[in-house]
Amino acid sequence: MTTNSDPITIRPASERTAGPGPADYFTGSVQVEMLFTPTGPDRAAAANVTFQPGARTAWHTHPLGQTLIVTAGVGRIQSRGGPVRALNVGDVVRIPPHLEHWHGAETDQAMTHIAIQEELDGRAADWLEPVQGE
């Protein structure tokens, strides 16, 4: 909420809702809560994303990269052709621009992370095919 004399905006948690992650971008049960989106000259957006056990993103890239902050559970991440790596609470992951990757929950545990990315020309991600095998 913004007052006329204070340009700072506070968006209370009670005003935000989570919804299912789109099936074109996620496999399994995923809830996405948008924390903020660009509102002016800024380009940053952030979401609190909860993956149920075994759920994950499709392969994707980000034009300006992405930062993940793991806040609960145990997860996994992989870049195309690289090893599957573990993600634990407190880990901060920096994914460079244009790197094909996926991330999600461990097969038997849920995982929540905050995902921060910037938009370039109105887009923050380029989505590819679902992850096969891994």
A tleap script that builds the chain and sets N, CA, C and O, in Angstrom:
source leaprc.protein.ff14SB
mol = sequence {
  NMET THR THR ASN SER ASP PRO ILE THR ILE
  ARG PRO ALA SER GLU ARG THR ALA GLY PRO
  GLY PRO ALA ASP TYR PHE THR GLY SER VAL
  GLN VAL GLU MET LEU PHE THR PRO THR GLY
  PRO ASP ARG ALA ALA ALA ALA ASN VAL THR
  PHE GLN PRO GLY ALA ARG THR ALA TRP HIE
  THR HIE PRO LEU GLY GLN THR LEU ILE VAL
  THR ALA GLY VAL GLY ARG ILE GLN SER ARG
  GLY GLY PRO VAL ARG ALA LEU ASN VAL GLY
  ASP VAL VAL ARG ILE PRO PRO HIE LEU GLU
  HIE TRP HIE GLY ALA GLU THR ASP GLN ALA
  MET THR HIE ILE ALA ILE GLN GLU GLU LEU
  ASP GLY ARG ALA ALA ASP TRP LEU GLU PRO
  VAL GLN GLY CGLU
}
set mol.1.N position { 0.837 -1.164 0.000 }
set mol.1.CA position { 0.000 0.000 0.000 }
set mol.1.C position { 0.890 1.238 0.000 }
set mol.1.O position { 1.894 1.283 0.710 }
set mol.2.N position { 0.526 2.233 -0.789 }
set mol.2.CA position { 1.289 3.474 -0.914 }
set mol.2.C position { 0.417 4.626 -0.446 }
set mol.2.O position { -0.760 4.708 -0.798 }
set mol.3.N position { 0.998 5.513 0.346 }
set mol.3.CA position { 0.279 6.728 0.724 }
set mol.3.C position { 0.771 7.848 -0.182 }
set mol.3.O position { 1.799 7.715 -0.845 }
set mol.4.N position { 0.037 8.941 -0.204 }
set mol.4.CA position { 0.420 10.064 -1.062 }
set mol.4.C position { 1.782 10.639 -0.696 }
set mol.4.O position { 2.485 11.153 -1.566 }
set mol.5.N position { 2.166 10.561 0.574 }
set mol.5.CA position { 3.432 11.155 0.989 }
set mol.5.C position { 4.595 10.169 1.005 }
set mol.5.O position { 5.734 10.578 1.231 }
set mol.6.N position { 4.342 8.889 0.772 }
set mol.6.CA position { 5.396 7.884 0.853 }
set mol.6.C position { 5.359 6.995 -0.388 }
set mol.6.O position { 4.381 6.277 -0.596 }
set mol.7.N position { 6.401 7.027 -1.212 }
set mol.7.CA position { 6.402 6.225 -2.440 }
set mol.7.C position { 6.726 4.744 -2.234 }
set mol.7.O position { 6.708 3.969 -3.191 }
set mol.8.N position { 7.020 4.349 -1.007 }
set mol.8.CA position { 7.321 2.948 -0.735 }
set mol.8.C position { 6.032 2.132 -0.788 }
set mol.8.O position { 5.012 2.530 -0.226 }
set mol.9.N position { 6.087 0.995 -1.463 }
set mol.9.CA position { 4.933 0.112 -1.585 }
set mol.9.C position { 5.156 -1.131 -0.737 }
set mol.9.O position { 6.217 -1.752 -0.797 }
set mol.10.N position { 4.157 -1.486 0.046 }
set mol.10.CA position { 4.162 -2.733 0.812 }
set mol.10.C position { 2.996 -3.564 0.305 }
set mol.10.O position { 1.851 -3.112 0.297 }
set mol.11.N position { 3.300 -4.780 -0.116 }
set mol.11.CA position { 2.255 -5.694 -0.582 }
set mol.11.C position { 2.154 -6.821 0.436 }
set mol.11.O position { 2.950 -7.759 0.393 }
set mol.12.N position { 1.196 -6.749 1.348 }
set mol.12.CA position { 1.082 -7.749 2.409 }
set mol.12.C position { 0.881 -9.165 1.856 }
set mol.12.O position { 0.282 -9.362 0.799 }
set mol.13.N position { 1.397 -10.127 2.596 }
set mol.13.CA position { 1.250 -11.527 2.199 }
set mol.13.C position { -0.219 -11.894 2.020 }
set mol.13.O position { -0.550 -12.714 1.164 }
set mol.14.N position { -1.096 -11.300 2.812 }
set mol.14.CA position { -2.523 -11.619 2.731 }
set mol.14.C position { -3.141 -11.206 1.396 }
set mol.14.O position { -4.235 -11.659 1.060 }
set mol.15.N position { -2.459 -10.355 0.630 }
set mol.15.CA position { -2.972 -9.911 -0.668 }
set mol.15.C position { -2.441 -10.740 -1.834 }
set mol.15.O position { -2.858 -10.541 -2.975 }
set mol.16.N position { -1.519 -11.673 -1.554 }
set mol.16.CA position { -0.956 -12.508 -2.612 }
set mol.16.C position { -1.560 -13.903 -2.546 }
set mol.16.O position { -1.894 -14.398 -1.470 }
set mol.17.N position { -1.696 -14.527 -3.709 }
set mol.17.CA position { -2.179 -15.902 -3.759 }
set mol.17.C position { -1.252 -16.729 -4.646 }
set mol.17.O position { -0.580 -16.203 -5.533 }
set mol.18.N position { -1.231 -18.017 -4.388 }
set mol.18.CA position { -0.457 -18.942 -5.215 }
set mol.18.C position { -1.423 -19.694 -6.114 }
set mol.18.O position { -2.574 -19.944 -5.755 }
set mol.19.N position { -0.925 -20.047 -7.288 }
set mol.19.CA position { -1.719 -20.828 -8.214 }
set mol.19.C position { -0.868 -21.918 -8.825 }
set mol.19.O position { 0.356 -21.902 -8.692 }
set mol.20.N position { -1.499 -22.861 -9.492 }
set mol.20.CA position { -0.738 -23.964 -10.087 }
set mol.20.C position { 0.195 -23.470 -11.182 }
set mol.20.O position { -0.146 -22.579 -11.960 }
set mol.21.N position { 1.385 -24.071 -11.224 }
set mol.21.CA position { 2.314 -23.778 -12.305 }
set mol.21.C position { 1.753 -24.314 -13.615 }
set mol.21.O position { 1.227 -25.427 -13.642 }
set mol.22.N position { 1.853 -23.550 -14.705 }
set mol.22.CA position { 1.291 -23.992 -15.983 }
set mol.22.C position { 1.899 -25.314 -16.463 }
set mol.22.O position { 3.112 -25.508 -16.385 }
set mol.23.N position { 1.064 -26.209 -16.951 }
set mol.23.CA position { 1.507 -27.531 -17.400 }
set mol.23.C position { 2.505 -27.450 -18.550 }
set mol.23.O position { 3.280 -28.386 -18.749 }
set mol.24.N position { 2.507 -26.359 -19.309 }
set mol.24.CA position { 3.489 -26.204 -20.385 }
set mol.24.C position { 4.896 -25.965 -19.844 }
set mol.24.O position { 5.877 -26.181 -20.555 }
set mol.25.N position { 5.001 -25.523 -18.594 }
set mol.25.CA position { 6.295 -25.151 -18.029 }
set mol.25.C position { 6.753 -26.057 -16.889 }
set mol.25.O position { 7.929 -26.048 -16.527 }
set mol.26.N position { 5.832 -26.843 -16.318 }
set mol.26.CA position { 6.138 -27.656 -15.145 }
set mol.26.C position { 5.593 -29.073 -15.302 }
set mol.26.O position { 4.592 -29.300 -15.982 }
set mol.27.N position { 6.268 -30.012 -14.664 }
set mol.27.CA position { 5.797 -31.394 -14.562 }
set mol.27.C position { 5.547 -31.667 -13.090 }
set mol.27.O position { 6.387 -31.337 -12.253 }
set mol.28.N position { 4.408 -32.264 -12.756 }
set mol.28.CA position { 4.071 -32.539 -11.366 }
set mol.28.C position { 3.336 -31.366 -10.742 }
set mol.28.O position { 2.931 -30.428 -11.429 }
set mol.29.N position { 3.172 -31.435 -9.429 }
set mol.29.CA position { 2.415 -30.422 -8.698 }
set mol.29.C position { 3.327 -29.284 -8.252 }
set mol.29.O position { 4.252 -29.480 -7.464 }
set mol.30.N position { 3.047 -28.089 -8.776 }
set mol.30.CA position { 3.854 -26.904 -8.494 }
set mol.30.C position { 2.912 -25.740 -8.199 }
set mol.30.O position { 1.925 -25.539 -8.908 }
set mol.31.N position { 3.216 -24.981 -7.161 }
set mol.31.CA position { 2.462 -23.771 -6.835 }
set mol.31.C position { 3.388 -22.571 -7.000 }
set mol.31.O position { 4.521 -22.577 -6.520 }
set mol.32.N position { 2.888 -21.530 -7.692 }
set mol.32.CA position { 3.670 -20.322 -7.954 }
set mol.32.C position { 2.962 -19.131 -7.333 }
set mol.32.O position { 1.789 -18.876 -7.608 }
set mol.33.N position { 3.683 -18.409 -6.497 }
set mol.33.CA position { 3.177 -17.172 -5.898 }
set mol.33.C position { 4.072 -16.034 -6.381 }
set mol.33.O position { 5.241 -15.954 -6.004 }
set mol.34.N position { 3.516 -15.149 -7.222 }
set mol.34.CA position { 4.301 -14.012 -7.688 }
set mol.34.C position { 4.486 -13.030 -6.531 }
set mol.34.O position { 3.518 -12.558 -5.935 }
set mol.35.N position { 5.740 -12.737 -6.230 }
set mol.35.CA position { 6.056 -11.786 -5.165 }
set mol.35.C position { 6.057 -10.360 -5.690 }
set mol.35.O position { 5.525 -9.450 -5.055 }
set mol.36.N position { 6.665 -10.177 -6.864 }
set mol.36.CA position { 6.610 -8.872 -7.523 }
set mol.36.C position { 6.929 -9.038 -9.000 }
set mol.36.O position { 7.582 -9.996 -9.414 }
set mol.37.N position { 6.447 -8.072 -9.787 }
set mol.37.CA position { 6.701 -8.021 -11.223 }
set mol.37.C position { 7.132 -6.594 -11.561 }
set mol.37.O position { 6.899 -5.679 -10.772 }
set mol.38.N position { 7.753 -6.393 -12.716 }
set mol.38.CA position { 8.173 -5.036 -13.078 }
set mol.38.C position { 6.979 -4.079 -13.129 }
set mol.38.O position { 5.902 -4.430 -13.611 }
set mol.39.N position { 7.196 -2.867 -12.621 }
set mol.39.CA position { 6.111 -1.884 -12.567 }
set mol.39.C position { 6.470 -0.559 -13.211 }
set mol.39.O position { 5.645 0.354 -13.228 }
set mol.40.N position { 7.640 -0.431 -13.724 }
set mol.40.CA position { 8.072 0.831 -14.325 }
set mol.40.C position { 9.336 0.587 -15.114 }
set mol.40.O position { 9.370 -0.304 -15.962 }
set mol.41.N position { 10.373 1.353 -14.856 }
set mol.41.CA position { 11.614 1.127 -15.592 }
set mol.41.C position { 12.379 -0.111 -15.098 }
set mol.41.O position { 13.302 -0.582 -15.764 }
set mol.42.N position { 11.989 -0.633 -13.927 }
set mol.42.CA position { 12.664 -1.825 -13.403 }
set mol.42.C position { 12.321 -3.048 -14.248 }
set mol.42.O position { 11.317 -3.055 -14.961 }
set mol.43.N position { 13.166 -4.092 -14.164 }
set mol.43.CA position { 12.956 -5.298 -14.967 }
set mol.43.C position { 12.824 -6.550 -14.123 }
set mol.43.O position { 12.552 -7.622 -14.662 }
set mol.44.N position { 13.009 -6.446 -12.814 }
set mol.44.CA position { 13.061 -7.631 -11.958 }
set mol.44.C position { 11.672 -8.153 -11.604 }
set mol.44.O position { 10.714 -7.399 -11.430 }
set mol.45.N position { 11.611 -9.478 -11.505 }
set mol.45.CA position { 10.412 -10.176 -11.049 }
set mol.45.C position { 10.864 -11.287 -10.115 }
set mol.45.O position { 11.977 -11.797 -10.246 }
set mol.46.N position { 10.008 -11.661 -9.175 }
set mol.46.CA position { 10.337 -12.757 -8.262 }
set mol.46.C position { 9.085 -13.546 -7.942 }
set mol.46.O position { 7.979 -13.012 -7.875 }
set mol.47.N position { 9.301 -14.852 -7.744 }
set mol.47.CA position { 8.199 -15.747 -7.393 }
set mol.47.C position { 8.660 -16.709 -6.317 }
set mol.47.O position { 9.821 -17.119 -6.288 }
set mol.48.N position { 7.746 -17.064 -5.440 }
set mol.48.CA position { 7.958 -18.115 -4.455 }
set mol.48.C position { 7.342 -19.371 -5.074 }
set mol.48.O position { 6.135 -19.422 -5.307 }
set mol.49.N position { 8.173 -20.384 -5.339 }
set mol.49.CA position { 7.720 -21.559 -6.078 }
set mol.49.C position { 7.901 -22.797 -5.212 }
set mol.49.O position { 8.996 -23.069 -4.720 }
set mol.50.N position { 6.817 -23.545 -5.030 }
set mol.50.CA position { 6.857 -24.782 -4.250 }
set mol.50.C position { 6.608 -25.966 -5.170 }
set mol.50.O position { 5.594 -26.042 -5.863 }
set mol.51.N position { 7.571 -26.895 -5.156 }
set mol.51.CA position { 7.514 -28.108 -5.955 }
set mol.51.C position { 7.227 -29.281 -5.022 }
set mol.51.O position { 7.948 -29.480 -4.044 }
set mol.52.N position { 6.199 -30.049 -5.306 }
set mol.52.CA position { 5.955 -31.283 -4.554 }
set mol.52.C position { 6.982 -32.330 -4.990 }
set mol.52.O position { 7.615 -32.162 -6.032 }
set mol.53.N position { 7.161 -33.403 -4.221 }
set mol.53.CA position { 8.183 -34.393 -4.571 }
set mol.53.C position { 8.113 -34.816 -6.046 }
set mol.53.O position { 7.051 -35.173 -6.558 }
set mol.54.N position { 9.270 -34.766 -6.707 }
set mol.54.CA position { 9.379 -35.161 -8.103 }
set mol.54.C position { 8.961 -34.115 -9.116 }
set mol.54.O position { 9.197 -34.305 -10.310 }
set mol.55.N position { 8.347 -33.017 -8.692 }
set mol.55.CA position { 7.921 -31.971 -9.626 }
set mol.55.C position { 9.129 -31.153 -10.068 }
set mol.55.O position { 10.111 -31.025 -9.336 }
set mol.56.N position { 9.041 -30.600 -11.283 }
set mol.56.CA position { 10.170 -29.829 -11.800 }
set mol.56.C position { 9.716 -28.911 -12.921 }
set mol.56.O position { 8.592 -29.006 -13.413 }
set mol.57.N position { 10.613 -28.024 -13.310 }
set mol.57.CA position { 10.368 -27.189 -14.479 }
set mol.57.C position { 10.659 -27.995 -15.735 }
set mol.57.O position { 11.254 -29.071 -15.671 }
set mol.58.N position { 10.239 -27.469 -16.870 }
set mol.58.CA position { 10.727 -27.949 -18.165 }
set mol.58.C position { 12.117 -27.341 -18.370 }
set mol.58.O position { 12.528 -26.462 -17.613 }
set mol.59.N position { 12.825 -27.797 -19.372 }
set mol.59.CA position { 14.065 -27.127 -19.753 }
set mol.59.C position { 13.716 -25.691 -20.113 }
set mol.59.O position { 12.675 -25.440 -20.719 }
set mol.60.N position { 14.562 -24.764 -19.752 }
set mol.60.CA position { 14.318 -23.372 -20.089 }
set mol.60.C position { 15.598 -22.557 -19.965 }
set mol.60.O position { 16.606 -23.031 -19.439 }
set mol.61.N position { 15.541 -21.320 -20.459 }
set mol.61.CA position { 16.639 -20.367 -20.343 }
set mol.61.C position { 16.065 -19.036 -19.876 }
set mol.61.O position { 14.851 -18.833 -19.878 }
set mol.62.N position { 16.952 -18.136 -19.477 }
set mol.62.CA position { 16.564 -16.773 -19.095 }
set mol.62.C position { 17.469 -15.805 -19.837 }
set mol.62.O position { 18.689 -15.967 -19.806 }
set mol.63.N position { 16.905 -14.797 -20.508 }
set mol.63.CA position { 17.733 -13.889 -21.298 }
set mol.63.C position { 18.751 -13.108 -20.468 }
set mol.63.O position { 19.811 -12.743 -20.977 }
set mol.64.N position { 18.440 -12.850 -19.198 }
set mol.64.CA position { 19.365 -12.116 -18.331 }
set mol.64.C position { 19.781 -12.939 -17.115 }
set mol.64.O position { 20.289 -12.383 -16.141 }
set mol.65.N position { 19.574 -14.245 -17.156 }
set mol.65.CA position { 19.953 -15.109 -16.046 }
set mol.65.C position { 18.874 -15.183 -14.983 }
set mol.65.O position { 17.819 -14.559 -15.099 }
set mol.66.N position { 19.156 -15.960 -13.941 }
set mol.66.CA position { 18.199 -16.174 -12.852 }
set mol.66.C position { 18.968 -16.467 -11.570 }
set mol.66.O position { 20.060 -17.034 -11.599 }
set mol.67.N position { 18.382 -16.072 -10.452 }
set mol.67.CA position { 18.911 -16.428 -9.138 }
set mol.67.C position { 17.825 -17.173 -8.379 }
set mol.67.O position { 16.674 -16.739 -8.332 }
set mol.68.N position { 18.205 -18.304 -7.784 }
set mol.68.CA position { 17.297 -19.087 -6.948 }
set mol.68.C position { 17.800 -19.057 -5.517 }
set mol.68.O position { 19.003 -19.156 -5.278 }
set mol.69.N position { 16.884 -18.919 -4.561 }
set mol.69.CA position { 17.201 -18.987 -3.136 }
set mol.69.C position { 16.328 -20.090 -2.550 }
set mol.69.O position { 15.108 -19.943 -2.472 }
set mol.70.N position { 16.949 -21.192 -2.138 }
set mol.70.CA position { 16.195 -22.327 -1.611 }
set mol.70.C position { 15.789 -22.017 -0.172 }
set mol.70.O position { 16.635 -21.743 0.679 }
set mol.71.N position { 14.472 -22.066 0.088 }
set mol.71.CA position { 13.956 -21.693 1.410 }
set mol.71.C position { 13.379 -22.869 2.196 }
set mol.71.O position { 13.162 -22.755 3.402 }
set mol.72.N position { 13.129 -23.994 1.529 }
set mol.72.CA position { 12.599 -25.170 2.230 }
set mol.72.C position { 12.858 -26.416 1.399 }
set mol.72.O position { 12.886 -26.363 0.170 }
set mol.73.N position { 13.046 -27.541 2.088 }
set mol.73.CA position { 13.137 -28.834 1.425 }
set mol.73.C position { 14.463 -29.106 0.747 }
set mol.73.O position { 15.485 -28.492 1.052 }
set mol.74.N position { 14.413 -30.049 -0.185 }
set mol.74.CA position { 15.587 -30.483 -0.940 }
set mol.74.C position { 15.219 -30.509 -2.411 }
set mol.74.O position { 14.170 -31.032 -2.788 }
set mol.75.N position { 16.084 -29.943 -3.241 }
set mol.75.CA position { 15.799 -29.874 -4.663 }
set mol.75.C position { 16.938 -30.390 -5.511 }
set mol.75.O position { 17.939 -30.913 -5.021 }
set mol.76.N position { 16.739 -30.219 -6.815 }
set mol.76.CA position { 17.719 -30.643 -7.807 }
set mol.76.C position { 17.773 -29.610 -8.915 }
set mol.76.O position { 16.795 -28.912 -9.185 }
set mol.77.N position { 18.930 -29.523 -9.552 }
set mol.77.CA position { 19.103 -28.635 -10.703 }
set mol.77.C position { 20.077 -29.297 -11.663 }
set mol.77.O position { 20.969 -30.040 -11.254 }
set mol.78.N position { 19.890 -29.015 -12.950 }
set mol.78.CA position { 20.795 -29.557 -13.950 }
set mol.78.C position { 20.870 -28.602 -15.128 }
set mol.78.O position { 19.849 -28.082 -15.578 }
set mol.79.N position { 22.075 -28.371 -15.628 }
set mol.79.CA position { 22.236 -27.677 -16.904 }
set mol.79.C position { 22.329 -28.737 -17.993 }
set mol.79.O position { 22.725 -29.871 -17.725 }
set mol.80.N position { 21.974 -28.378 -19.199 }
set mol.80.CA position { 21.965 -29.332 -20.310 }
set mol.80.C position { 23.362 -29.951 -20.446 }
set mol.80.O position { 24.351 -29.243 -20.637 }
set mol.81.N position { 23.426 -31.283 -20.344 }
set mol.81.CA position { 24.675 -32.012 -20.470 }
set mol.81.C position { 25.481 -32.115 -19.188 }
set mol.81.O position { 26.509 -32.792 -19.152 }
set mol.82.N position { 25.023 -31.447 -18.130 }
set mol.82.CA position { 25.749 -31.463 -16.863 }
set mol.82.C position { 25.158 -32.462 -15.887 }
set mol.82.O position { 24.139 -33.090 -16.174 }
set mol.83.N position { 25.796 -32.609 -14.730 }
set mol.83.CA position { 25.281 -33.533 -13.721 }
set mol.83.C position { 24.073 -32.942 -12.997 }
set mol.83.O position { 23.922 -31.722 -12.925 }
set mol.84.N position { 23.219 -33.804 -12.464 }
set mol.84.CA position { 22.141 -33.369 -11.583 }
set mol.84.C position { 22.787 -33.015 -10.251 }
set mol.84.O position { 23.556 -33.805 -9.703 }
set mol.85.N position { 22.480 -31.835 -9.728 }
set mol.85.CA position { 23.096 -31.371 -8.486 }
set mol.85.C position { 22.025 -31.134 -7.428 }
set mol.85.O position { 20.900 -30.747 -7.744 }
set mol.86.N position { 22.385 -31.369 -6.175 }
set mol.86.CA position { 21.458 -31.198 -5.050 }
set mol.86.C position { 21.340 -29.723 -4.684 }
set mol.86.O position { 22.293 -28.953 -4.812 }
set mol.87.N position { 20.146 -29.349 -4.225 }
set mol.87.CA position { 19.874 -28.015 -3.683 }
set mol.87.C position { 19.349 -28.184 -2.277 }
set mol.87.O position { 18.465 -29.006 -2.033 }
set mol.88.N position { 19.892 -27.406 -1.341 }
set mol.88.CA position { 19.492 -27.491 0.059 }
set mol.88.C position { 19.094 -26.126 0.588 }
set mol.88.O position { 19.451 -25.099 0.009 }
set mol.89.N position { 18.359 -26.114 1.681 }
set mol.89.CA position { 17.908 -24.870 2.308 }
set mol.89.C position { 19.100 -23.938 2.507 }
set mol.89.O position { 20.145 -24.339 3.019 }
set mol.90.N position { 18.921 -22.701 2.096 }
set mol.90.CA position { 19.965 -21.688 2.236 }
set mol.90.C position { 20.845 -21.543 1.016 }
set mol.90.O position { 21.560 -20.549 0.892 }
set mol.91.N position { 20.814 -22.518 0.098 }
set mol.91.CA position { 21.622 -22.404 -1.115 }
set mol.91.C position { 21.119 -21.245 -1.968 }
set mol.91.O position { 19.914 -21.023 -2.089 }
set mol.92.N position { 22.058 -20.513 -2.554 }
set mol.92.CA position { 21.756 -19.460 -3.517 }
set mol.92.C position { 22.418 -19.882 -4.825 }
set mol.92.O position { 23.626 -20.113 -4.878 }
set mol.93.N position { 21.618 -19.976 -5.867 }
set mol.93.CA position { 22.075 -20.486 -7.153 }
set mol.93.C position { 22.004 -19.369 -8.184 }
set mol.93.O position { 20.959 -18.738 -8.346 }
set mol.94.N position { 23.100 -19.122 -8.875 }
set mol.94.CA position { 23.117 -18.139 -9.969 }
set mol.94.C position { 23.208 -18.894 -11.284 }
set mol.94.O position { 24.156 -19.643 -11.515 }
set mol.95.N position { 22.221 -18.693 -12.142 }
set mol.95.CA position { 22.159 -19.343 -13.444 }
set mol.95.C position { 22.442 -18.263 -14.500 }
set mol.95.O position { 21.706 -17.281 -14.590 }
set mol.96.N position { 23.501 -18.440 -15.296 }
set mol.96.CA position { 23.849 -17.399 -16.265 }
set mol.96.C position { 22.827 -17.274 -17.398 }
set mol.96.O position { 22.050 -18.197 -17.642 }
set mol.97.N position { 22.831 -16.132 -18.087 }
set mol.97.CA position { 21.932 -15.939 -19.217 }
set mol.97.C position { 22.086 -17.047 -20.260 }
set mol.97.O position { 23.190 -17.523 -20.527 }
set mol.98.N position { 20.964 -17.440 -20.836 }
set mol.98.CA position { 20.870 -18.364 -21.973 }
set mol.98.C position { 21.291 -19.801 -21.667 }
set mol.98.O position { 21.375 -20.608 -22.592 }
set mol.99.N position { 21.555 -20.149 -20.420 }
set mol.99.CA position { 21.944 -21.523 -20.078 }
set mol.99.C position { 20.697 -22.400 -19.986 }
set mol.99.O position { 19.798 -22.111 -19.196 }
set mol.100.N position { 20.631 -23.464 -20.783 }
set mol.100.CA position { 19.504 -24.389 -20.705 }
set mol.100.C position { 19.622 -25.188 -19.417 }
set mol.100.O position { 20.660 -25.789 -19.141 }
set mol.101.N position { 18.548 -25.191 -18.631 }
set mol.101.CA position { 18.564 -25.855 -17.329 }
set mol.101.C position { 17.144 -26.199 -16.894 }
set mol.101.O position { 16.168 -25.754 -17.498 }
set mol.102.N position { 17.048 -26.995 -15.838 }
set mol.102.CA position { 15.786 -27.263 -15.151 }
set mol.102.C position { 16.077 -27.307 -13.659 }
set mol.102.O position { 17.225 -27.484 -13.249 }
set mol.103.N position { 15.036 -27.146 -12.847 }
set mol.103.CA position { 15.159 -27.280 -11.393 }
set mol.103.C position { 13.824 -27.727 -10.835 }
set mol.103.O position { 12.774 -27.508 -11.438 }
set mol.104.N position { 13.884 -28.362 -9.666 }
set mol.104.CA position { 12.668 -28.845 -9.036 }
set mol.104.C position { 12.980 -29.592 -7.764 }
set mol.104.O position { 14.084 -29.497 -7.227 }
set mol.105.N position { 12.004 -30.336 -7.286 }
set mol.105.CA position { 12.118 -31.047 -6.011 }
set mol.105.C position { 12.841 -32.373 -6.182 }
set mol.105.O position { 12.866 -32.958 -7.266 }
set mol.106.N position { 13.424 -32.828 -5.092 }
set mol.106.CA position { 13.977 -34.182 -5.028 }
set mol.106.C position { 12.819 -35.160 -5.249 }
set mol.106.O position { 11.659 -34.795 -5.054 }
set mol.107.N position { 13.117 -36.376 -5.648 }
set mol.107.CA position { 12.051 -37.331 -5.965 }
set mol.107.C position { 11.164 -37.671 -4.775 }
set mol.107.O position { 9.992 -38.001 -4.959 }
set mol.108.N position { 11.700 -37.597 -3.550 }
set mol.108.CA position { 10.913 -37.976 -2.374 }
set mol.108.C position { 10.733 -36.846 -1.357 }
set mol.108.O position { 10.290 -37.089 -0.235 }
set mol.109.N position { 11.073 -35.616 -1.742 }
set mol.109.CA position { 10.915 -34.468 -0.845 }
set mol.109.C position { 10.473 -33.245 -1.634 }
set mol.109.O position { 10.850 -33.077 -2.794 }
set mol.110.N position { 9.678 -32.397 -1.006 }
set mol.110.CA position { 9.268 -31.139 -1.628 }
set mol.110.C position { 10.410 -30.127 -1.523 }
set mol.110.O position { 11.356 -30.320 -0.759 }
set mol.111.N position { 10.310 -29.049 -2.301 }
set mol.111.CA position { 11.304 -27.981 -2.263 }
set mol.111.C position { 10.620 -26.666 -2.616 }
set mol.111.O position { 9.767 -26.610 -3.502 }
set mol.112.N position { 11.008 -25.612 -1.907 }
set mol.112.CA position { 10.527 -24.265 -2.206 }
set mol.112.C position { 11.729 -23.372 -2.445 }
set mol.112.O position { 12.722 -23.433 -1.721 }
set mol.113.N position { 11.624 -22.539 -3.473 }
set mol.113.CA position { 12.661 -21.531 -3.696 }
set mol.113.C position { 12.028 -20.227 -4.128 }
set mol.113.O position { 10.904 -20.193 -4.629 }
set mol.114.N position { 12.765 -19.165 -3.925 }
set mol.114.CA position { 12.418 -17.872 -4.494 }
set mol.114.C position { 13.224 -17.756 -5.777 }
set mol.114.O position { 14.444 -17.923 -5.765 }
set mol.115.N position { 12.550 -17.470 -6.878 }
set mol.115.CA position { 13.193 -17.307 -8.179 }
set mol.115.C position { 13.146 -15.832 -8.561 }
set mol.115.O position { 12.080 -15.215 -8.578 }
set mol.116.N position { 14.322 -15.275 -8.867 }
set mol.116.CA position { 14.428 -13.867 -9.245 }
set mol.116.C position { 15.043 -13.800 -10.636 }
set mol.116.O position { 16.091 -14.394 -10.890 }
set mol.117.N position { 14.390 -13.077 -11.530 }
set mol.117.CA position { 14.901 -12.897 -12.870 }
set mol.117.C position { 14.470 -11.549 -13.409 }
set mol.117.O position { 13.501 -10.956 -12.934 }
set mol.118.N position { 15.193 -11.074 -14.400 }
set mol.118.CA position { 14.857 -9.810 -15.042 }
set mol.118.C position { 14.267 -10.074 -16.412 }
set mol.118.O position { 14.628 -11.036 -17.090 }
set mol.119.N position { 13.356 -9.206 -16.804 }
set mol.119.CA position { 12.758 -9.304 -18.125 }
set mol.119.C position { 13.598 -8.528 -19.136 }
set mol.119.O position { 14.146 -7.469 -18.828 }
set mol.120.N position { 13.688 -9.068 -20.333 }
set mol.120.CA position { 14.312 -8.384 -21.455 }
set mol.120.C position { 13.293 -8.400 -22.580 }
set mol.120.O position { 12.839 -9.466 -22.997 }
set mol.121.N position { 12.932 -7.226 -23.073 }
set mol.121.CA position { 11.906 -7.115 -24.117 }
set mol.121.C position { 10.620 -7.818 -23.703 }
set mol.121.O position { 9.967 -8.464 -24.523 }
set mol.122.N position { 10.256 -7.690 -22.419 }
set mol.122.CA position { 8.987 -8.217 -21.922 }
set mol.122.C position { 8.969 -9.689 -21.578 }
set mol.122.O position { 7.908 -10.215 -21.242 }
set mol.123.N position { 10.106 -10.384 -21.646 }
set mol.123.CA position { 10.102 -11.810 -21.300 }
set mol.123.C position { 11.247 -12.121 -20.344 }
set mol.123.O position { 12.340 -11.565 -20.444 }
set mol.124.N position { 10.959 -13.029 -19.412 }
set mol.124.CA position { 11.941 -13.425 -18.400 }
set mol.124.C position { 12.461 -14.833 -18.623 }
set mol.124.O position { 13.483 -15.210 -18.049 }
set mol.125.N position { 11.767 -15.626 -19.457 }
set mol.125.CA position { 12.180 -17.014 -19.693 }
set mol.125.C position { 11.757 -17.448 -21.085 }
set mol.125.O position { 10.772 -16.967 -21.645 }
set mol.126.N position { 12.534 -18.371 -21.619 }
set mol.126.CA position { 12.182 -19.043 -22.864 }
set mol.126.C position { 12.045 -20.519 -22.526 }
set mol.126.O position { 13.013 -21.169 -22.131 }
set mol.127.N position { 10.839 -21.038 -22.683 }
set mol.127.CA position { 10.535 -22.402 -22.261 }
set mol.127.C position { 10.763 -23.385 -23.393 }
set mol.127.O position { 10.434 -23.116 -24.548 }
set mol.128.N position { 11.328 -24.523 -23.043 }
set mol.128.CA position { 11.666 -25.574 -23.993 }
set mol.128.C position { 10.863 -26.834 -23.661 }
set mol.128.O position { 9.776 -26.735 -23.091 }
set mol.129.N position { 11.372 -27.999 -24.001 }
set mol.129.CA position { 10.652 -29.254 -23.812 }
set mol.129.C position { 10.708 -29.747 -22.365 }
set mol.129.O position { 11.582 -29.336 -21.601 }
set mol.130.N position { 9.774 -30.631 -21.989 }
set mol.130.CA position { 9.828 -31.238 -20.657 }
set mol.130.C position { 11.103 -32.075 -20.492 }
set mol.130.O position { 11.675 -32.557 -21.470 }
set mol.131.N position { 11.528 -32.233 -19.255 }
set mol.131.CA position { 12.694 -33.051 -18.934 }
set mol.131.C position { 12.322 -34.521 -19.105 }
set mol.131.O position { 11.283 -34.965 -18.618 }
set mol.132.N position { 13.166 -35.265 -19.792 }
set mol.132.CA position { 12.954 -36.700 -19.981 }
set mol.132.C position { 14.053 -37.449 -19.227 }
set mol.132.O position { 15.228 -37.101 -19.338 }
set mol.133.N position { 13.685 -38.449 -18.481 }
set mol.133.CA position { 14.696 -39.238 -17.768 }
set mol.133.C position { 15.358 -38.454 -16.673 }
set mol.133.O position { 14.745 -38.206 -15.634 }
set mol.134.N position { 16.563 -38.068 -16.869 }
set mol.134.CA position { 17.436 -37.317 -15.955 }
set mol.134.C position { 17.951 -38.274 -14.950 }
set mol.134.O position { 18.712 -37.888 -14.063 }
savepdb mol mol.pdb
quit
